[in-house]
């Protein structure tokens, strides 16, 4: 027993050691399952006691790091069957290598978008009344080409006005003096009121605001703050600006392994202070006080000084007594701290508080239950009902017996009659859905193979657009095959419609929205050059590929069916309201949407609440479950429809699953009302426009899966019966 406890203690010490448990990773200590349970229980008790004692998870201390590693232990695993240990950096940025900086070497900092959860209208940092952009160019090793997705999302790499030489502390350093008044001052107050946050990055690390007392860490820092009601010493509803930033940069240094230092943390503490000049001199506009070395001109900012947040010195955003513009001095200070945190673990803090993987597993299990239920229903139909029906129909020999036929076999002469209403529209929609589904599937495969990283700005959106363009041949082939089966003659019109219908709809919606974004001055307003690039991709790549796919589709043999079509269509008896559209369509769409609703919450949180989403494996599993659900729902609904002698299954099989897009849009409205606090009309319009685009694409993809599954199902069951 003593030996067993000793081994368990050794394992626990290895797991909790600063070198992340090398002994356990190398397999030097092998414990039985019972011993591992004891060690895990000891870990659980230890960290539960630490949390009960008030230990935070966000601090830069050894205890906080241990607790953080324990809370994120399940996220630090890769693999499907054999889950092996990995760092968050390996999961988020596979293949990334650390940068080392020598003493006094400049570490480049970049400004990103100024965003708010209350409005989906980001602005560029230099749109704010702040210090001008440095004239120096970005070093070649830090340059990043703007891809198409980053252009559409408004991301642009710009140098920050702050200087960060490695391991060089700075006291309060004046940066620049700017004049703000009139419309610019009112706009700045509006940004503060709508809780806009400034985002910076240093060595690819987003800046963090963290509080050990409140145990939270959040990316970016607010532009300013609004005085709360009844706050002593502050004017109610007054707006104040954060014009002084205290940066804390943590680094790791190990001369035995590498030269220089590696950045492991980038924190900021914003301060609002009314700076004063010595001798009450008037403020003069200055664009670069740091370069001019005018630190001694200010009584509130100089060597040995560190401004604090004090109500008496807050910088209020208001013009002078006679309406003149206000002058703002921006300043900052820097402190470098060494901390024994490995470079690979520097991203851990950004995932503190994010949902555990168990929730995603629960979502998949929940979806699998729906699939198992539908599989049982389809199996019952195929094995019991259809087998019995087909055997009975094949045994019929006399005319009297044939006249007593009931159910789905009665419509064998009409079931393959091409749709009489809008066959071209159906062909175009099915072809477009196949193109969307192919692009999405390949994008997920590329993400799982680490060929693209969804965390990098705009990379996933670029991949989706490019793959949709390159999958034009799939859309053209599928639509042409279906249109040829319908015996239609306007094949050129069908091909052109397949090439331009969906892209034209999406681009039209985007262009109308872009006009309003341009008027509002949002960073997401797209330039004419980007629009022209998208047009070239559509006209020069996608459309020709659609024509190539259509060419092979029309040259292929017509789809063969097992029964002949009667010249006169059979009368369709009246069906109950719940078995006919729109009731049946809305009912059928519930199950496909139910398989993705939980995962959809995390995706929408990443889109609109600025959270991280990186688990492409779960998303691929949900996609497979969605496809299986759509196919099985479509087959069951098609069988029930044929049993009531309704042979018009073409459009209904598409609409049954496409209605999941309606539920997705309805869910987005619920998300808007319950999770988002959008202010203004334009942010709501932006949100609803983008969600309607996503819902349309989702509906087309699901409808295509349902239609193709029903087509296969109908051919299968009618090919198994003997028809004279």
C-alpha positions in Angstrom: 0.0 0.0 0.0 2.9 2.4 0.9 4.5 1.7 -2.5 1.2 2.3 -4.3 0.7 5.7 -2.6 4.4 6.6 -3.3 4.0 5.9 -7.0 0.7 7.9 -7.1 2.4 10.8 -5.4 5.3 10.7 -7.9 2.9 10.8 -10.8 1.0 13.7 -9.3 4.3 15.6 -8.7 5.3 14.9 -12.3 2.0 16.2 -13.7 2.2 19.3 -11.6 5.9 20.0 -12.1 6.9 23.2 -14.0 8.2 21.1 -16.9 4.6 19.9 -17.5 5.2 16.4 -16.3 8.1 15.2 -18.5 8.3 11.9 -16.7 4.6 11.1 -17.4 5.0 12.2 -21.0 8.0 9.9 -21.6 6.2 7.0 -20.0 8.8 6.5 -17.2 6.0 6.0 -14.7 3.4 3.5 -15.6 0.5 3.1 -13.2 -2.5 0.8 -13.2 -6.0 2.1 -13.8 -6.7 2.1 -10.1 -3.6 4.0 -9.3 -4.4 6.6 -12.0 -7.9 7.1 -10.5 -6.3 7.7 -7.1 -3.9 10.3 -8.6 -6.7 12.0 -10.5 -8.8 12.2 -7.3 -5.8 13.8 -5.4 -5.5 16.3 -8.2 -9.2 17.1 -8.0 -9.1 17.6 -4.3 -6.0 19.8 -4.4 -7.3 22.1 -7.1 -10.8 22.3 -5.5 -9.2 23.4 -2.3 -7.2 26.0 -4.2 -10.3 27.4 -5.9 -12.1 27.4 -2.5 -9.3 29.4 -1.1 -9.8 32.1 -3.8 -6.9 31.2 -6.1 -7.4 32.9 -9.4 -6.7 31.3 -12.9 -5.6 34.4 -14.7 -2.6 35.6 -12.8 1.0 35.2 -13.7 1.9 33.1 -10.7 3.0 29.5 -10.3 -0.3 28.6 -8.5 -2.5 30.3 -11.2 -0.6 28.5 -13.9 -1.0 25.1 -12.3 -4.8 25.7 -11.8 -5.0 27.0 -15.4 -3.3 23.9 -16.7 -5.6 21.7 -14.7 -8.8 23.4 -16.0 -7.6 23.2 -19.6 -6.2 19.7 -19.4 -9.0 18.2 -21.6 -8.5 20.9 -24.3 -4.8 20.1 -24.5 -5.3 16.8 -26.3 -5.2 15.9 -29.9 -6.4 12.9 -31.8 -9.6 11.0 -32.3 -9.0 7.6 -30.8 -5.7 8.0 -29.1 -5.8 11.3 -27.3 -2.2 12.6 -26.8 -1.1 15.6 -24.9 -0.5 18.8 -26.7 -0.2 22.5 -26.0 -2.8 25.1 -26.8 -0.3 26.7 -29.3 0.0 23.4 -31.2 -3.8 23.2 -31.4 -4.5 26.8 -32.4 -1.4 27.4 -34.5 0.0 24.1 -35.8 3.5 24.5 -37.1 4.1 28.0 -35.6 7.5 28.6 -34.2 8.5 31.1 -31.5 10.3 34.4 -32.3 13.3 35.3 -30.2 14.3 38.9 -29.5 17.7 40.3 -28.4 18.1 42.9 -25.7 16.8 46.3 -26.9 15.6 44.8 -30.1 12.3 46.5 -31.2 9.3 44.2 -30.8 6.6 45.2 -33.4 3.1 45.9 -32.1 0.1 46.1 -34.4 -3.2 47.7 -34.1 -6.3 45.8 -35.1 -10.0 46.8 -35.3 -11.9 48.8 -32.7 -15.0 46.6 -32.1 -18.0 46.5 -29.9 -20.4 43.7 -29.1 -23.2 46.3 -29.0 -22.7 47.1 -32.7 -21.3 45.0 -35.5 -19.7 48.1 -37.0 -15.9 47.9 -36.4 -13.6 50.9 -37.1 -10.0 51.2 -37.9 -7.8 52.3 -35.0 -6.5 55.4 -36.8 -10.1 56.5 -37.5 -10.0 57.5 -33.8 -8.6 60.9 -32.8 -5.3 59.3 -31.7 -1.6 59.6 -32.5 -0.7 59.2 -36.2 0.5 55.9 -37.6 4.4 55.6 -37.5 6.2 56.2 -40.7 8.4 53.2 -40.3 7.7 50.1 -42.5 6.8 46.7 -41.1 9.8 44.4 -41.0 9.8 41.8 -43.7 9.6 38.8 -41.3 6.5 40.3 -39.7 4.6 41.2 -42.9 1.4 39.4 -43.6 -0.4 39.5 -46.9 -4.0 40.5 -46.7 -6.1 37.6 -48.1 -9.5 38.0 -49.6 -11.3 37.1 -46.3 -9.4 39.6 -44.3 -10.3 42.3 -46.8 -13.9 41.4 -46.6 -13.8 41.4 -42.8 -11.9 44.7 -42.7 -8.7 43.5 -41.1 -5.6 45.5 -41.9 -2.1 45.2 -40.4 -1.0 48.6 -39.2 1.9 49.5 -36.9 1.0 50.7 -33.4 2.2 54.1 -32.2 4.0 52.5 -29.2 7.6 51.3 -29.0 8.5 48.1 -27.2 12.3 47.5 -27.2 12.9 44.1 -25.6 13.5 44.2 -21.8 13.4 48.0 -21.7 11.1 49.4 -19.0 9.6 52.8 -19.6 8.1 55.2 -17.1 5.2 57.5 -18.1 6.1 58.5 -21.7 4.2 61.3 -23.5 3.2 60.2 -27.0 1.3 63.0 -28.7 -1.2 65.8 -28.2 -4.3 65.8 -30.4 -7.2 68.3 -30.7 -10.7 66.9 -30.6 -13.9 68.9 -31.0 -17.2 69.1 -32.8 -18.3 66.0 -34.6 -15.2 64.1 -33.7 -15.8 64.6 -30.0 -19.4 63.6 -30.3 -18.4 60.5 -32.2 -15.8 59.6 -29.6 -18.4 59.9 -26.8 -20.7 57.7 -28.9 -17.9 55.0 -29.1 -17.5 55.1 -25.3 -21.2 54.9 -24.8 -21.4 51.8 -27.1 -18.5 50.1 -25.3 -16.0 49.9 -28.1 -12.7 48.1 -27.4 -9.3 48.7 -28.9 -7.4 45.6 -29.9 -3.6 45.5 -30.2 -1.2 42.6 -30.7 2.4 42.0 -29.8 4.3 39.0 -31.3 0.9 37.8 -32.5 -0.5 37.9 -28.9 -3.7 39.9 -28.4 -3.5 42.4 -25.6 -5.3 41.4 -22.4 -7.0 43.1 -19.5 -7.0 40.8 -16.5 -8.0 41.1 -12.9 -6.8 38.6 -10.3 -9.4 39.9 -7.8 -12.3 39.3 -10.2 -10.7 36.3 -11.9 -11.3 37.4 -15.5 -9.3 38.1 -18.6 -10.7 39.8 -21.7 -9.1 40.8 -25.0 -8.7 44.5 -25.8 -9.3 47.5 -23.6 -12.2 50.0 -23.7 -11.9 53.4 -25.4 -13.3 54.9 -22.2 -16.1 54.6 -19.7 -19.3 56.2 -18.6 -19.8 57.5 -15.1 -22.3 55.3 -13.4 -25.3 56.9 -11.7 -24.9 58.1 -8.1 -21.1 57.7 -8.2 -19.5 60.0 -5.7 -17.2 62.6 -7.2 -18.3 62.1 -10.8 -20.9 63.9 -12.9 -23.7 61.5 -13.8 -23.7 60.2 -17.4 -20.3 61.9 -18.1 -18.0 60.2 -20.5 -14.3 59.7 -19.8 -11.4 58.7 -22.1 -8.6 56.2 -21.4 -5.6 58.2 -22.6 -2.8 56.4 -20.7 -1.9 52.8 -21.1 0.2 50.7 -18.7 1.7 47.7 -20.6 3.0 44.7 -18.9 5.0 42.3 -21.0 6.1 38.9 -19.6 8.8 36.9 -21.3 10.7 33.7 -20.9 14.4 33.5 -21.1 16.6 30.3 -21.1 20.1 30.7 -22.5 20.6 26.9 -22.5 17.8 26.4 -25.1 17.7 29.5 -27.1 19.1 33.0 -27.5 17.2 36.1 -26.5 13.7 36.3 -25.0 10.3 34.9 -26.0 7.2 36.9 -25.4 4.7 35.0 -23.2 2.2 37.6 -22.1 0.9 41.1 -23.2 -1.3 42.9 -20.7 -2.7 46.4 -20.5 -4.2 48.5 -17.7 -5.9 51.7 -19.1 -5.9 54.9 -17.1 -7.9 58.1 -17.5 -5.9 61.2 -16.5 -6.0 64.9 -17.2 -2.3 65.6 -17.9 -1.0 69.0 -17.0 1.9 70.9 -18.3 4.5 72.5 -16.1 4.0 76.2 -15.4 0.4 75.9 -16.7 1.6 76.4 -20.2 -0.9 75.9 -23.0 -0.9 72.5 -24.8 0.5 72.6 -28.3 -0.4 70.0 -30.9 2.5 67.5 -31.1 2.5 64.3 -33.2 5.5 62.6 -31.7 6.6 63.7 -28.3 8.5 60.6 -27.6 10.9 61.1 -30.5 11.3 64.8 -29.5 12.1 63.7 -26.0 9.7 66.2 -24.4 9.1 64.2 -21.3 10.0 66.9 -18.9 7.3 69.3 -20.1 4.6 67.6 -18.2 4.0 67.6 -14.4 1.8 64.5 -14.5 4.0 62.3 -16.8 7.7 62.0 -16.5 10.5 59.9 -15.0 9.5 57.9 -12.0 5.8 58.7 -12.5 3.0 56.3 -13.0 -0.5 57.7 -13.4 -3.4 56.1 -11.5 -7.1 56.0 -12.0 -8.4 58.7 -9.6 -11.8 60.3 -9.9 -10.3 63.8 -9.3 -8.1 63.5 -12.4 -10.3 61.6 -14.9 -10.2 63.0 -18.4 -13.8 64.0 -19.3 -14.8 64.1 -22.9 -16.3 67.6 -23.1 -15.4 70.8 -24.9 -14.3 74.0 -23.1 -16.5 76.5 -21.4 -16.7 78.6 -24.5 -17.1 75.6 -26.9 -13.5 75.3 -27.9 -12.0 71.9 -28.8 -10.3 69.9 -26.1 -6.6 68.8 -26.3 -5.7 65.3 -25.3 -2.3 64.0 -24.3 -1.8 60.3 -25.0 0.9 58.5 -23.0 2.0 55.0 -22.0 4.4 53.1 -19.9 6.0 49.6 -20.2 7.1 47.1 -17.7 8.9 43.8 -18.7 8.6 40.9 -16.3 10.3 37.5 -16.5 8.1 34.5 -15.8 8.8 30.8 -16.2 6.0 30.2 -18.5 6.8 28.1 -21.6 6.1 29.8 -25.0 3.8 26.9 -25.9 1.5 27.7 -23.0 1.1 31.4 -23.5 -2.3 31.0 -25.2 -3.8 29.1 -22.2 -5.1 32.3 -20.7 -7.2 33.1 -23.8 -9.2 30.0 -23.4 -10.0 30.3 -19.6 -13.7 30.3 -19.2 -14.5 28.8 -22.6 -16.9 25.8 -22.7 -15.4 22.4 -22.1 -15.2 19.8 -24.9 -17.8 17.8 -23.0 -20.5 20.2 -24.2 -19.5 19.4 -27.8 -19.5 15.7 -27.1 -23.0 16.1 -25.6 -24.1 17.9 -28.8 -22.8 15.1 -30.9 -24.5 12.4 -28.7 -27.7 14.4 -28.8 -27.5 14.4 -32.6 -26.6 10.8 -32.8 -29.8 9.9 -30.8 -31.8 11.6 -33.6 -29.9 9.7 -36.2 -30.3 6.4 -34.5 -34.1 7.0 -34.2 -34.3 7.9 -37.9 -32.2 4.9 -38.8 -34.6 2.7 -37.0 -37.5 4.2 -38.8 -35.8 3.8 -42.2 -34.8 0.3 -41.4 -38.4 -0.6 -40.4 -39.6 0.8 -43.7 -37.0 -0.9 -45.8 -36.9 -4.2 -44.0 -40.4 -4.8 -42.8 -42.9 -2.7 -44.7 -41.3 -2.6 -48.1 -40.1 -6.2 -48.0 -43.7 -7.3 -47.2 -45.2 -5.0 -49.8 -42.8 -5.9 -52.6 -43.2 -9.6 -51.9 -47.0 -9.2 -52.1 -46.9 -7.1 -55.2 -44.6 -9.6 -57.0 -47.0 -12.5 -56.1 -50.0 -10.8 -57.8 -50.9 -12.7 -61.0 -54.5 -11.9 -61.9 -56.0 -8.7 -63.0 -58.4 -8.7 -60.1 -55.5 -8.8 -57.6 -53.8 -6.0 -59.5 -56.9 -3.9 -59.2 -56.9 -4.3 -55.5 -53.5 -2.6 -55.2 -53.3 0.1 -52.6 -50.5 2.3 -51.3 -47.3 3.4 -52.9 -47.3 0.9 -55.8 -50.3 2.5 -57.3 -48.3 5.6 -58.4 -45.5 3.6 -60.1 -46.6 5.1 -63.5 -46.3 8.7 -62.2 -43.6 8.6 -59.6 -40.9 9.4 -62.1 -42.9 12.0 -63.9 -40.7 15.2 -64.1 -41.9 18.1 -62.0 -44.4 20.2 -64.0 -43.7 23.4 -62.1 -40.3 25.2 -62.4 -38.0 22.3 -63.2 -35.2 24.7 -64.1 -35.5 26.4 -60.7 -35.3 23.0 -58.9 -32.3 22.0 -61.0 -30.5 25.3 -60.3 -31.2 25.0 -56.5 -30.0 21.4 -56.3 -26.9 22.2 -58.3 -26.1 25.2 -56.1 -26.6 23.2 -52.9 -24.2 20.5 -54.2 -21.6 23.2 -54.9 -22.0 24.8 -51.4 -21.9 21.4 -49.7 -18.8 20.4 -51.6 -17.0 23.6 -50.7 -17.9 23.4 -47.1 -16.8 19.7 -46.8 -13.4 20.4 -48.4 -12.9 23.4 -46.2 -13.4 21.3 -43.1 -11.1 18.6 -44.5 -8.4 21.2 -45.0 -8.9 22.5 -41.5 -8.6 19.0 -40.0 -5.4 18.4 -42.1 -3.9 21.7 -40.7 -3.8 23.1 -44.2 -5.6 26.2 -43.0 -6.1 27.8 -39.6 -9.6 29.2 -38.7 -8.0 31.4 -36.0 -6.0 33.4 -38.5 -7.8 36.5 -39.7 -9.8 35.8 -42.8 -8.2 32.5 -43.8 -11.3 30.4 -43.3 -13.5 32.8 -45.2 -11.0 32.9 -48.1 -10.9 29.1 -48.2 -14.7 28.9 -48.4 -15.0 31.5 -51.2 -12.1 30.0 -53.2 -13.4 26.4 -52.8 -16.9 27.5 -53.7 -15.5 29.0 -56.9 -13.5 25.9 -57.7 -16.5 23.6 -57.1 -18.4 25.3 -59.9 -18.0 22.2 -62.0 -19.9 20.2 -59.3 -22.9 22.6 -59.4 -23.0 22.6 -63.2 -22.8 18.8 -63.5 -25.6 18.2 -60.9 -28.0 20.8 -62.3 -27.5 19.6 -65.9 -28.1 16.0 -65.0 -31.3 16.8 -63.2 -32.4 19.2 -65.9 -31.7 16.7 -68.6 -33.9 14.1 -66.8 -36.7 16.7 -66.8 -36.6 16.7 -70.7 -36.2 20.4 -70.7 -34.6 22.1 -73.6 -33.3 25.5 -72.3 -30.0 24.0 -71.2 -28.1 27.3 -71.8 -30.4 29.2 -69.6 -30.2 26.6 -66.8 -26.4 26.7 -66.9 -26.3 30.5 -66.8 -28.8 30.5 -63.9 -26.7 28.0 -62.0 -23.6 30.2 -62.4 -25.2 33.5 -61.5 -28.3 32.9 -59.3 -26.8 32.3 -55.9 -23.7 34.4 -56.3 -25.8 37.2 -57.7 -28.2 37.1 -54.8 -25.5 37.1 -52.2 -23.4 39.8 -53.9 -26.5 42.0 -54.4 -27.4 41.8 -50.7 -23.7 42.5 -49.9 -23.5 45.5 -52.2 -26.6 47.2 -50.8 -25.3 46.6 -47.2 -21.8 47.9 -48.3 -23.3 51.3 -49.3 -24.6 51.8 -45.7 -21.3 50.6 -44.2 -19.4 53.0 -46.4 -21.6 55.9 -45.3 -21.1 54.9 -41.6 -17.3 54.7 -42.1 -17.1 51.1 -40.9 -13.9 49.2 -41.4 -15.9 46.3 -42.9 -16.9 48.6 -45.9 -15.3 46.9 -48.9 -13.3 48.8 -51.4 -13.9 48.8 -55.2 -10.8 46.7 -55.7 -12.0 43.9 -53.5 -15.4 43.9 -55.2 -13.6 43.7 -58.6 -11.5 40.8 -57.4 -14.7 38.9 -56.3 -16.2 39.7 -59.7 -13.1 38.3 -61.5 -13.3 35.1 -59.5 -16.9 34.7 -60.3 -16.7 35.6 -64.0 -13.3 34.2 -64.8 -13.2 31.0 -62.7 -16.6 29.9 -61.3 -18.8 30.6 -64.4 -16.4 28.7 -66.8 -16.2 25.8 -64.4 -20.1 25.7 -64.2 -20.2 25.5 -68.0 -17.6 22.7 -68.0 -19.6 20.7 -65.5 -22.8 21.3 -67.5 -21.1 20.1 -70.6 -20.2 16.8 -69.1 -23.6 16.5 -67.4 -25.5 17.0 -70.7 -23.2 14.6 -72.5 -23.8 11.8 -69.9 -26.5 9.3 -70.3 -30.0 10.3 -69.0 -30.7 8.9 -65.6 -32.5 5.6 -66.0 -35.6 4.7 -63.9 -37.2 1.3 -63.3 -40.7 2.2 -64.4 -42.4 3.9 -67.3 -44.3 7.1 -67.0 -48.0 7.1 -67.9 -49.2 9.7 -70.5 -51.9 11.0 -68.2 -51.1 11.9 -64.6 -52.9 10.1 -61.9 -55.4 11.9 -59.7 -54.1 12.7 -56.3 -56.5 12.2 -53.4 -57.0 14.8 -50.8 -54.6 14.6 -47.8 -54.9 15.9 -44.3 -53.5 19.4 -43.6 -50.8 18.0 -41.3 -49.6 15.7 -44.1 -49.3 18.4 -46.7 -47.2 21.6 -47.0 -46.5 23.8 -45.2 -47.2 21.8 -42.0 -45.3 18.7 -43.2 -42.4 20.8 -44.5 -42.0 22.7 -41.2 -42.3 19.4 -39.2 -39.6 17.7 -41.3 -37.1 20.6 -40.9 -37.1 20.3 -37.1 -34.9 17.2 -36.9 -32.1 18.4 -39.2 -31.9 21.7 -37.3 -32.1 19.8 -34.0 -28.8 18.0 -34.9 -26.9 21.2 -35.3 -28.6 23.7 -32.8 -26.1 23.1 -29.9 -23.0 23.4 -32.1 -24.6 26.4 -33.8 -24.6 28.3 -30.6 -20.8 28.1 -30.3 -20.4 29.1 -34.0 -22.6 32.1 -33.6 -20.8 33.1 -30.4 -17.5 33.1 -32.4 -19.1 35.1 -35.2 -20.8 37.8 -33.1 -19.4 37.6 -29.6 -15.7 37.5 -30.6 -15.0 34.1 -29.1 -12.6 31.5 -30.4 -13.8 28.5 -32.3 -11.1 26.0 -33.4 -12.5 22.5 -33.0 -13.0 21.5 -36.7 -13.2 17.8 -35.8 -16.5 18.3 -33.9 -17.8 20.4 -36.8 -17.0 17.7 -39.3 -18.8 15.1 -37.1 -21.9 17.4 -36.9 -21.8 17.7 -40.7 -21.9 14.0 -41.2 -24.7 13.7 -38.7 -26.6 16.5 -40.5 -26.2 14.8 -43.8 -27.4 11.5 -42.4 -30.4 13.2 -40.7 -31.4 15.1 -43.8 -31.2 11.9 -46.0 -33.3 9.8 -43.5 -35.9 12.4 -42.9 -36.3 12.9 -46.6 -36.8 9.2 -47.2 -39.3 8.7 -44.4 -41.3 11.7 -45.5 -41.2 10.6 -49.2 -42.4 7.1 -48.2 -45.3 8.5 -46.2 -46.2 10.8 -49.1 -46.2 7.9 -51.6 -48.4 5.8 -49.3 -51.2 8.4 -49.7 -50.8 8.2 -53.5 -49.1 11.6 -53.9 -46.5 11.2 -56.6 -45.3 14.9 -56.6 -42.3 14.3 -54.4 -39.7 16.3 -56.2 -40.2 19.7 -54.7 -41.4 18.4 -51.4 -38.3 16.3 -50.9 -36.2 19.4 -51.4 -38.4 21.6 -49.2 -38.6 19.1 -46.4 -35.0 19.5 -45.5 -34.5 23.0 -46.8 -36.9 24.2 -44.1 -34.0 23.7 -41.7 -32.7 27.0 -43.1 -35.9 28.7 -41.9 -35.3 27.4 -38.4 -31.7 28.6 -38.5 -32.9 32.1 -39.3 -35.5 31.9 -36.6 -32.8 30.8 -34.2 -30.6 33.8 -35.2 -33.5 36.1 -34.3 -33.7 34.4 -30.9 -29.9 34.8 -30.5 -30.2 38.5 -31.4 -32.9 39.2 -28.8 -31.4 37.1 -26.0 -27.6 37.1 -26.4 -26.8 40.3 -28.3 -27.4 43.9 -27.1 -27.2 45.7 -30.5 -27.8 49.4 -30.5 -29.1 51.2 -33.5 -30.8 50.1 -36.8 -27.7 49.5 -38.9 -26.1 46.9 -36.6 -29.4 44.9 -36.6 -29.5 45.2 -40.4 -25.9 44.0 -40.7 -26.6 41.0 -38.4 -29.8 40.0 -40.2 -28.3 40.4 -43.6 -25.4 38.1 -42.9 -27.5 35.6 -41.1 -30.0 35.5 -44.0 -27.1 34.7 -46.3 -26.0 31.8 -44.1 -29.6 30.5 -43.7 -30.1 30.5 -47.5 -26.8 28.6 -48.1 -27.7 26.2 -45.3 -31.2 25.6 -46.7 -29.9 24.9 -50.2 -27.3 22.4 -48.9 -29.8 20.5 -46.7 -32.5 20.6 -49.5 -30.0 19.1 -52.0 -29.1 16.2 -49.6 -32.9 15.6 -49.0 -33.7 15.6 -52.7 -30.8 13.3 -53.8 -31.6 10.9 -50.9 -35.3 10.7 -52.0 -34.3 10.2 -55.6 -32.2 7.2 -54.6 -34.9 5.9 -52.3 -37.6 6.0 -55.0 -35.4 4.3 -57.6 -34.5 1.6 -55.1 -38.0 0.7 -54.0 -39.6 0.8 -57.4 -36.7 -1.1 -58.9 -37.5 -4.0 -56.6 -41.1 -4.6 -57.7 -42.4 -6.3 -60.9 -44.5 -3.9 -62.9 -46.2 -4.9 -66.1 
